[in-house]
Amino acid sequence: MRETVLLFNIKEKKRVQELQMICISLRIRVRLVKKEEYFQPVGALAGIKEIEETGQIYDGEELADEMMVFAGVTGSHLDQILFMMRKKGMRRIDYKAVLTDTNCQWTVPELYKELEKEHAAMHQI
């Protein structure tokens, strides 16, 4: 699988462009995931051929916040992306995940809910 960053619910065009430029500079593919695709397994969205799409169309609410998923991104590239985001003074994306054998089968809302729980636990909300 090619290194890929999935972006969800990032509405500011300038912010999307900045994230794309960071990733392109590292030769990492960026995919802007549309809300209609949220019922697909995250692994399928990342391009894992062994994971089949469900064919379902999501028509629910948009995610409450932005989310970013790193699929097949090396540790050094992940560090570089986060460093460059800070260096550019970009606002944080609180919901970030690395694609794993477990979460690659989850839908976008399932992953988001799990990240929401982790975020709340870390910040004791």
ROROVEX-950085 format. One line per 8 residues: their letters; for each residue x, y, z of N, C-alpha, C. Coordinates in steps of 0.02 Angstrom, whole numbers, plus 50000, padded with zeros to 5 digits. Layout:
REM residues N
A = X Y Z X Y Z X Y Z | ...
***
This chain:
REM residues 125
MRETVLLF = 50042 49941 50000 50000 50000 50000 50045 50062 50000 | 50025 50109 49960 50062 50172 49956 50046 50215 50017 | 50096 50252 50041 50084 50297 50098 50028 50346 50079 | 49978 50349 50123 49919 50390 50109 49896 50425 50172 | 49874 50487 50165 49842 50524 50219 49770 50536 50197 | 49724 50514 50240 49653 50525 50227 49631 50586 50268 | 49596 50631 50236 49571 50691 50269 49495 50691 50269 | 49466 50707 50327 49394 50707 50335 49370 50773 50364
NIKEKKRV = 49319 50801 50334 49284 50860 50360 49329 50921 50369 | 49375 50930 50323 49418 50991 50325 49388 51039 50275 | 49357 51091 50301 49316 51135 50259 49355 51193 50228 | 49407 51215 50263 49445 51273 50238 49491 51252 50181 | 49480 51281 50122 49518 51263 50062 49593 51275 50073 | 49611 51331 50105 49682 51346 50117 49714 51293 50161 | 49678 51270 50211 49703 51219 50257 49714 51153 50219 | 49668 51134 50176 49675 51074 50135 49737 51080 50091
QELQMICI = 49745 51138 50060 49803 51149 50016 49869 51144 50055 | 49871 51172 50115 49932 51168 50155 49948 51096 50173 | 49898 51058 50192 49908 50987 50209 49931 50948 50147 | 49901 50963 50090 49921 50929 50028 49993 50945 50010 | 50013 51007 50018 50082 51027 50001 50133 50991 50047 | 50116 50987 50111 50160 50951 50158 50169 50879 50135 | 50113 50846 50121 50115 50775 50103 50149 50765 50035 | 50134 50807 49987 50164 50801 49921 50239 50809 49926
SLRIRVRL = 50263 50854 49969 50335 50864 49977 50369 50800 50001 | 50331 50756 50035 50358 50693 50060 50338 50634 50015 | 50307 50650 49959 50283 50599 49911 50230 50553 49942 | 50187 50583 49981 50133 50546 50013 50068 50567 49980 | 50028 50517 49963 49963 50529 49931 49914 50557 49982 | 49872 50603 49960 49820 50632 50002 49752 50616 49971 | 49706 50595 50013 49639 50582 49988 49589 50620 50032 | 49550 50663 50000 49497 50698 50035 49435 50653 50032
VKKEEYFQ = 49414 50629 50088 49358 50582 50090 49293 50620 50094 | 49247 50604 50049 49182 50636 50047 49136 50605 50099 | 49090 50645 50125 49043 50622 50176 49005 50559 50153 | 48988 50556 50090 48949 50500 50062 48987 50434 50069 | 49053 50437 50077 49095 50377 50081 49104 50351 50152 | 49075 50382 50202 49088 50367 50271 49068 50296 50293 | 49026 50261 50256 49008 50192 50274 49056 50141 50245 | 49107 50164 50209 49157 50118 50182 49209 50103 50236
PVGALAGI = 49238 50044 50235 49292 50030 50283 49350 50079 50270 | 49380 50103 50324 49434 50151 50318 49491 50122 50276 | 49505 50057 50283 49557 50025 50243 49543 50028 50169 | 49480 50020 50149 49462 50025 50079 49473 50097 50054 | 49456 50146 50095 49467 50216 50077 49541 50230 50067 | 49583 50195 50105 49656 50204 50101 49687 50167 50042 | 49647 50125 50010 49672 50091 49951 49696 50019 49962 | 49677 49989 50019 49696 49919 50030 49650 49876 49987
KEIEETGQ = 49679 49844 49938 49639 49806 49889 49601 49747 49920 | 49628 49718 49973 49596 49660 50005 49532 49678 50043 | 49522 49742 50056 49463 49764 50094 49411 49791 50045 | 49355 49758 50043 49302 49776 49996 49259 49833 50022 | 49237 49875 49976 49190 49929 49993 49122 49898 50005 | 49081 49932 50045 49015 49905 50061 48963 49923 50009 | 48975 49976 49973 48926 50000 49924 48873 50044 49955 | 48874 50051 50022 48825 50093 50056 48844 50166 50051
IYDGEELA = 48792 50208 50047 48802 50280 50044 48783 50309 50113 | 48827 50349 50141 48815 50380 50206 48775 50444 50195 | 48720 50452 50231 48682 50514 50225 48668 50545 50293 | 48709 50527 50342 48701 50553 50409 48735 50620 50418 | 48744 50637 50481 48776 50701 50499 48850 50700 50482 | 48877 50759 50468 48949 50766 50458 48983 50755 50525 | 49046 50736 50524 49084 50729 50586 49084 50796 50623 | 49086 50794 50688 49085 50856 50728 49151 50894 50722
DEMMVFAG = 49205 50860 50703 49270 50892 50699 49309 50862 50641 | 49367 50889 50628 49410 50864 50575 49443 50799 50598 | 49462 50757 50549 49496 50695 50565 49548 50681 50511 | 49602 50649 50532 49657 50634 50487 49680 50562 50502 | 49688 50521 50450 49709 50452 50459 49772 50441 50418 | 49824 50413 50449 49887 50398 50417 49888 50324 50400 | 49889 50308 50335 49887 50239 50313 49954 50221 50280 | 49990 50175 50311 50054 50154 50283 50108 50206 50286
VTGSHLDQ = 50097 50259 50324 50145 50314 50330 50200 50293 50379 | 50262 50299 50359 50318 50280 50402 50321 50326 50463 | 50352 50303 50516 50359 50343 50576 50394 50409 50564 | 50447 50407 50523 50484 50470 50510 50441 50518 50470 | 50402 50493 50422 50358 50537 50383 50303 50565 50427 | 50277 50525 50472 50225 50548 50518 50253 50605 50560 | 50312 50595 50588 50344 50648 50628 50354 50711 50586 | 50376 50703 50523 50388 50761 50480 50323 50798 50465
ILFMMRKK = 50270 50762 50452 50205 50794 50438 50184 50837 50498 | 50186 50807 50557 50164 50842 50617 50209 50902 50632 | 50275 50893 50622 50322 50948 50632 50307 51006 50583 | 50297 50989 50519 50284 51042 50470 50218 51077 50483 | 50168 51041 50508 50104 51073 50526 50116 51124 50581 | 50155 51104 50632 50170 51151 50687 50211 51210 50662 | 50261 51196 50621 50305 51248 50595 50266 51301 50555 | 50216 51278 50518 50174 51324 50479 50123 51360 50522
GMRRIDYK = 50119 51341 50586 50070 51372 50631 49999 51350 50617 | 49991 51291 50589 49924 51265 50574 49888 51245 50638 | 49824 51256 50639 49782 51234 50694 49783 51158 50697 | 49784 51131 50757 49787 51058 50767 49726 51023 50739 | 49737 50961 50721 49682 50915 50706 49683 50866 50765 | 49632 50870 50807 49632 50831 50869 49620 50757 50857 | 49583 50741 50804 49566 50671 50791 49611 50643 50736 | 49665 50610 50759 49713 50580 50713 49721 50507 50731
AVLTDTNC = 49731 50466 50679 49741 50394 50691 49789 50366 50640 | 49822 50313 50660 49863 50274 50614 49821 50212 50596 | 49817 50196 50533 49779 50138 50511 49811 50074 50538 | 49770 50032 50570 49795 49969 50599 49755 49911 50571 | 49777 49850 50588 49740 49791 50567 49669 49791 50597 | 49661 49821 50654 49595 49823 50686 49551 49877 50656 | 49575 49939 50654 49531 49994 50632 49522 49998 50556 | 49560 49961 50518 49553 49964 50445 49485 49937 50422
QWTVPELY = 49452 49897 50463 49386 49869 50446 49328 49914 50470 | 49344 49965 50511 49292 50008 50538 49269 50058 50487 | 49207 50081 50495 49182 50136 50454 49208 50201 50483 | 49200 50255 50447 49224 50320 50470 49190 50340 50536 | 49123 50334 50542 49092 50352 50607 49117 50309 50665 | 49130 50245 50653 49156 50202 50707 49225 50226 50729 | 49269 50241 50682 49336 50265 50699 49331 50332 50735 | 49289 50376 50711 49281 50442 50742 49258 50435 50815
KELEKEHA = 49209 50391 50827 49184 50382 50895 49239 50357 50942 | 49281 50311 50917 49336 50285 50957 49387 50341 50972 | 49403 50382 50922 49449 50437 50933 49420 50489 50981 | 49354 50498 50977 49320 50544 51022 49328 50520 51095 | 49319 50455 51106 49327 50426 51173 49399 50435 51197 | 49447 50421 51154 49518 50429 51173 49534 50501 51189 | 49509 50547 51147 49522 50618 51157 49493 50640 51224 | 49431 50619 51239 49399 50637 51302 49437 50609 51362
AMHQI = 49461 50547 51355 49499 50517 51410 49564 50553 51421 | 49597 50573 51367 49661 50608 51374 49652 50677 51404 | 49596 50709 51389 49584 50777 51414 49534 50778 51471 | 49513 50719 51493 49466 50711 51549 49406 50758 51542 | 49376 50754 51483 49316 50797 51469 49255 50765 51499
***
